Amino acid sequence: MHEQPISVLLVDDHAVVRAGYRQLLEAESDFDVCAEAGSGEQACRLAQETLPDVVVMDLSLPGISGIEATRRICQRNPDVRVLVFSMHEGDVFVEQALEAGAHGYIPKSSAPETLLEAVRAIAGGERYIEGRLASRLAVQRLRGGRSKSPIERLSSREFEIFCLLAEGRSAAEIGERLSLSSKTVANYATQIKSRLGVNSAAELTRLAIRYGVLEP
């Protein structure tokens, strides 16, 4: 049990959303929002500076994705615990987040109390996956053992680029967003297509829709 309030870093690119989370958390006596970040890069920097107990992390961010930010934070600061709070409810996002080191995952469609419960659980050393998502993952694993979809085998960086390619972004756009050269992005794109067994951007988009990465 924490004697001190649980310090929380909020990461979301919408200031209004962060304000809502802050109000919800700080209405409880056992939480203290120590900082807010609007991008993945800022989240990594503030996690290093403030060393919060829990980072509440959105996945859709400008610059690096929440999954890549989670991976960096967990690698650099193993004592900082990450709760992903995202609109994405597809299994592939949950698997990628957990693979990157997240300690919990709840969808933004959850009741406000679920966020409070999840942050408390994670600060206390537990894992927390929202009920429906946890059930679905458990059923999937029972049916297919530990076998993963091809997309789940991508690294966090590959997955991040895969999502942007599937949205129809060019190598130049992706490079600018992720601070990579167009050539590096093109190399990643070739690698990703090869790993997924697809030859064109259209096939890549169809695969993204099939596995719930993109809405049809």
LOFI-479921 format. One record per residue (C-alpha): chain; z, y, x. Coordinates in Angstrom, 1 decimal, m for minus. Each point is the difference from the previous one (the first is absolute). Example, Ala and Ser with C-alpha at 12.3 -4.5 7.8 and 13.67 -1.06 7.14 Angstrom:
+--------+--------+--------+--------+
: cadena :     pz :     py :     px :
+--------+--------+--------+--------+
:      A :    7.8 :   m4.5 :   12.3 :
:      A :   m0.7 :    3.4 :    1.4 :
+--------+--------+--------+--------+
***
This chain:
+--------+--------+--------+--------+
: cadena :     pz :     py :     px :
+--------+--------+--------+--------+
:      A :    0.0 :    0.0 :    0.0 :
:      A :   m0.9 :    3.5 :    1.3 :
:      A :    3.0 :    2.3 :    0.5 :
:      A :   m2.4 :    2.9 :    0.7 :
:      A :   m2.7 :    0.8 :   m2.5 :
:      A :   m3.3 :   m1.9 :    0.4 :
:      A :   m2.4 :    2.3 :    1.8 :
:      A :   m3.5 :   m0.2 :   m1.4 :
:      A :   m3.4 :    1.3 :    1.3 :
:      A :   m2.4 :    0.6 :   m2.9 :
:      A :   m3.7 :   m0.5 :    0.8 :
:      A :   m2.6 :    1.0 :   m2.6 :
:      A :   m3.0 :    2.4 :    0.2 :
:      A :    1.0 :    1.8 :   m3.3 :
:      A :    2.8 :    2.5 :    0.4 :
:      A :    0.8 :   m0.1 :   m3.7 :
:      A :    0.4 :   m3.8 :    0.2 :
:      A :    2.3 :    0.3 :    3.0 :
:      A :    2.1 :    2.6 :   m1.9 :
:      A :    0.4 :   m2.4 :   m2.9 :
:      A :    1.2 :   m2.8 :    2.4 :
:      A :    2.4 :    2.4 :    1.7 :
:      A :    1.5 :    1.1 :   m3.3 :
:      A :    0.4 :   m3.7 :   m1.1 :
:      A :    1.6 :   m1.1 :    3.2 :
:      A :    2.2 :    3.1 :    0.6 :
:      A :    1.4 :   m0.3 :   m3.5 :
:      A :    1.9 :   m3.0 :    1.4 :
:      A :    2.9 :    0.5 :    2.4 :
:      A :   m1.0 :   m2.7 :    2.4 :
:      A :   m3.5 :    1.4 :    1.0 :
:      A :   m1.0 :    2.8 :    2.3 :
:      A :   m3.7 :    0.9 :    0.4 :
:      A :   m0.2 :    1.0 :    3.7 :
:      A :   m3.7 :    0.9 :    0.1 :
:      A :   m3.3 :   m0.1 :   m1.8 :
:      A :   m3.5 :   m0.8 :    1.3 :
:      A :   m3.4 :    0.6 :   m1.5 :
:      A :   m2.1 :   m2.2 :    2.4 :
:      A :    0.3 :   m3.2 :    2.0 :
:      A :    0.1 :    1.8 :    3.3 :
:      A :    2.8 :    2.4 :   m1.2 :
:      A :    1.9 :   m3.0 :   m1.3 :
:      A :   m0.1 :   m1.7 :    3.5 :
:      A :    1.2 :    3.2 :    1.7 :
:      A :    2.8 :    0.7 :   m2.5 :
:      A :    1.2 :   m3.7 :    0.0 :
:      A :    0.3 :    0.3 :    3.8 :
:      A :    1.8 :    3.4 :   m0.2 :
:      A :    2.4 :   m0.7 :   m2.9 :
:      A :    0.4 :   m3.8 :    0.2 :
:      A :    0.6 :   m0.4 :   m3.8 :
:      A :    1.6 :   m3.2 :   m1.4 :
:      A :   m3.0 :   m0.4 :   m2.4 :
:      A :   m3.6 :    1.4 :   m0.1 :
:      A :   m1.5 :    0.1 :   m3.5 :
:      A :   m3.7 :   m0.4 :    0.8 :
:      A :   m3.1 :    0.7 :   m2.1 :
:      A :   m3.1 :   m1.9 :    1.2 :
:      A :   m2.8 :    2.5 :   m0.9 :
:      A :    0.5 :    2.8 :    2.5 :
:      A :   m2.3 :    2.4 :    1.8 :
:      A :   m0.6 :   m1.1 :    3.6 :
:      A :    1.4 :   m3.4 :    0.8 :
:      A :    1.0 :   m2.1 :   m2.9 :
:      A :    3.5 :   m0.9 :   m1.1 :
:      A :   m0.5 :   m3.5 :    1.3 :
:      A :   m0.9 :    1.2 :    3.5 :
:      A :    2.9 :    2.5 :   m0.1 :
:      A :    2.3 :   m2.8 :   m1.1 :
:      A :   m1.2 :   m2.2 :    2.9 :
:      A :    0.6 :    2.9 :    2.5 :
:      A :    3.5 :    0.9 :   m1.3 :
:      A :    1.2 :   m3.6 :   m0.1 :
:      A :   m1.3 :   m0.6 :    3.5 :
:      A :    1.5 :    3.1 :    1.5 :
:      A :    3.3 :    0.0 :   m2.0 :
:      A :    1.0 :   m3.5 :   m1.0 :
:      A :    3.2 :    1.3 :   m1.7 :
:      A :   m1.9 :    2.2 :   m2.4 :
:      A :   m0.9 :   m1.9 :   m3.1 :
:      A :   m3.1 :    0.7 :   m2.1 :
:      A :   m0.4 :   m0.2 :   m3.8 :
:      A :   m3.6 :    0.3 :   m1.2 :
:      A :   m0.2 :    1.8 :   m3.3 :
:      A :   m3.7 :    0.0 :   m1.0 :
:      A :   m2.4 :    0.1 :   m3.0 :
:      A :   m1.7 :   m3.1 :    1.5 :
:      A :    1.2 :   m3.2 :   m1.6 :
:      A :   m2.5 :   m2.5 :    1.5 :
:      A :    1.4 :   m2.9 :    2.0 :
:      A :   m2.1 :    0.9 :    3.0 :
:      A :    1.8 :    3.4 :    0.3 :
:      A :    3.5 :   m1.7 :   m0.3 :
:      A :   m1.0 :   m2.6 :    2.7 :
:      A :   m1.4 :    2.7 :    2.3 :
:      A :    3.1 :    2.2 :   m0.4 :
:      A :    2.4 :   m2.9 :    0.7 :
:      A :   m2.2 :   m1.1 :    3.0 :
:      A :    0.3 :    3.6 :    1.4 :
:      A :    3.8 :   m0.3 :   m0.2 :
:      A :    1.0 :    1.4 :   m3.4 :
:      A :    3.3 :   m1.2 :   m1.3 :
:      A :   m0.9 :    0.5 :   m3.7 :
:      A :   m2.8 :    0.9 :   m2.4 :
:      A :    0.2 :    1.5 :   m3.5 :
:      A :   m2.8 :    1.4 :   m2.1 :
:      A :    0.1 :    3.6 :   m1.3 :
:      A :   m0.1 :   m1.3 :   m3.5 :
:      A :    3.6 :   m1.2 :    0.5 :
:      A :    3.0 :    1.5 :   m1.8 :
:      A :    1.8 :    2.8 :    2.0 :
:      A :    3.1 :   m2.3 :    0.2 :
:      A :   m2.1 :   m2.6 :    1.9 :
:      A :   m0.6 :    2.6 :    2.8 :
:      A :    3.8 :    0.6 :    0.4 :
:      A :    0.7 :   m3.8 :   m0.1 :
:      A :   m2.7 :   m0.7 :    2.6 :
:      A :    1.1 :    2.7 :    2.4 :
:      A :    3.6 :   m1.2 :   m0.2 :
:      A :   m1.0 :   m3.6 :    0.5 :
:      A :   m2.2 :    0.7 :    3.0 :
:      A :    2.7 :    2.3 :    1.6 :
:      A :    2.4 :   m2.9 :   m0.4 :
:      A :   m2.2 :   m2.3 :    2.0 :
:      A :   m1.8 :   m1.8 :   m2.8 :
:      A :   m3.7 :   m0.3 :   m0.9 :
:      A :   m1.1 :    1.3 :   m3.4 :
:      A :   m3.3 :   m0.8 :   m1.7 :
:      A :   m0.4 :    1.1 :   m3.6 :
:      A :    0.4 :   m3.0 :   m2.4 :
:      A :   m3.5 :   m0.3 :   m1.3 :
:      A :   m1.5 :    0.3 :    3.5 :
:      A :    2.5 :   m2.5 :    1.5 :
:      A :   m0.8 :   m2.5 :   m2.8 :
:      A :   m3.7 :    0.3 :    0.6 :
:      A :    0.3 :   m0.4 :    3.7 :
:      A :    2.2 :   m3.0 :   m0.4 :
:      A :   m2.4 :   m1.7 :   m2.4 :
:      A :   m2.9 :    0.7 :    2.3 :
:      A :    1.8 :   m1.5 :    2.9 :
:      A :    1.0 :   m3.1 :   m2.0 :
:      A :   m3.7 :   m0.5 :   m1.1 :
:      A :   m1.6 :    0.7 :    3.4 :
:      A :    2.7 :   m0.6 :    2.5 :
:      A :   m0.1 :    2.6 :    2.7 :
:      A :   m3.8 :    0.4 :   m0.1 :
:      A :   m1.0 :    3.7 :   m0.1 :
:      A :   m3.0 :    1.7 :   m1.5 :
:      A :   m2.4 :    1.2 :    2.7 :
:      A :    1.1 :    3.6 :   m0.5 :
:      A :    3.6 :   m0.9 :    0.6 :
:      A :   m1.0 :   m1.2 :    3.5 :
:      A :   m1.1 :    3.5 :    1.0 :
:      A :    2.3 :    2.0 :    2.2 :
:      A :    1.6 :    3.2 :   m1.5 :
:      A :   m2.6 :    2.2 :    1.8 :
:      A :   m2.9 :   m2.3 :   m1.1 :
:      A :    1.3 :    0.0 :   m3.6 :
:      A :    0.3 :    3.8 :    0.0 :
:      A :   m3.6 :    0.4 :    1.2 :
:      A :   m1.1 :   m2.8 :   m2.5 :
:      A :    1.4 :    2.0 :   m2.9 :
:      A :   m1.8 :    3.2 :    1.1 :
:      A :   m3.3 :   m1.8 :    0.5 :
:      A :    0.3 :   m1.7 :   m3.4 :
:      A :    0.4 :    3.5 :   m1.5 :
:      A :   m3.3 :    0.9 :    1.5 :
:      A :    1.2 :    2.3 :    2.8 :
:      A :   m2.2 :    0.4 :    3.0 :
:      A :    1.0 :   m0.8 :    3.6 :
:      A :    0.1 :    3.7 :    0.8 :
:      A :    2.3 :    0.7 :   m3.0 :
:      A :    2.3 :   m2.9 :    0.9 :
:      A :    0.1 :    1.1 :    3.6 :
:      A :    1.0 :    3.5 :   m0.9 :
:      A :    2.7 :   m1.2 :   m2.3 :
:      A :    1.5 :   m2.5 :    2.4 :
:      A :   m0.6 :    2.0 :    3.3 :
:      A :   m2.4 :   m2.7 :    1.2 :
:      A :   m3.6 :    0.4 :    1.4 :
:      A :   m2.9 :   m1.0 :   m2.3 :
:      A :   m0.9 :   m2.7 :    2.6 :
:      A :    3.5 :   m1.5 :   m0.2 :
:      A :   m0.2 :   m0.1 :   m3.8 :
:      A :   m3.4 :   m1.6 :    0.1 :
:      A :    1.3 :   m2.7 :    2.3 :
:      A :    2.9 :   m0.6 :   m2.4 :
:      A :   m2.5 :   m0.2 :   m2.9 :
:      A :   m2.1 :   m2.6 :    1.8 :
:      A :    3.2 :   m2.0 :    0.8 :
:      A :    1.3 :    0.2 :   m3.6 :
:      A :   m3.3 :   m1.1 :   m1.5 :
:      A :   m0.2 :   m2.9 :    2.4 :
:      A :    3.6 :   m1.0 :   m0.7 :
:      A :   m0.6 :    0.2 :   m3.8 :
:      A :   m3.4 :   m1.7 :    0.2 :
:      A :   m1.9 :    2.9 :   m1.6 :
:      A :   m3.1 :    1.8 :    1.2 :
:      A :   m0.2 :    3.2 :   m2.0 :
:      A :    2.1 :    2.8 :   m1.3 :
:      A :   m0.8 :   m1.1 :   m3.6 :
:      A :    1.4 :   m3.5 :    0.7 :
:      A :    3.1 :    1.5 :    1.6 :
:      A :    0.6 :    2.1 :   m3.1 :
:      A :   m0.5 :   m3.0 :   m2.3 :
:      A :    2.6 :   m1.9 :    2.1 :
:      A :    2.4 :    2.9 :   m0.3 :
:      A :   m0.4 :    0.0 :   m3.8 :
:      A :    0.4 :   m3.8 :   m0.1 :
:      A :    3.4 :    0.1 :    1.8 :
:      A :    1.3 :    3.0 :   m1.9 :
:      A :   m0.3 :    2.5 :    2.9 :
:      A :   m2.3 :    2.2 :   m2.1 :
:      A :   m0.2 :    0.5 :   m3.8 :
:      A :   m3.3 :   m1.4 :   m1.4 :
+--------+--------+--------+--------+
***
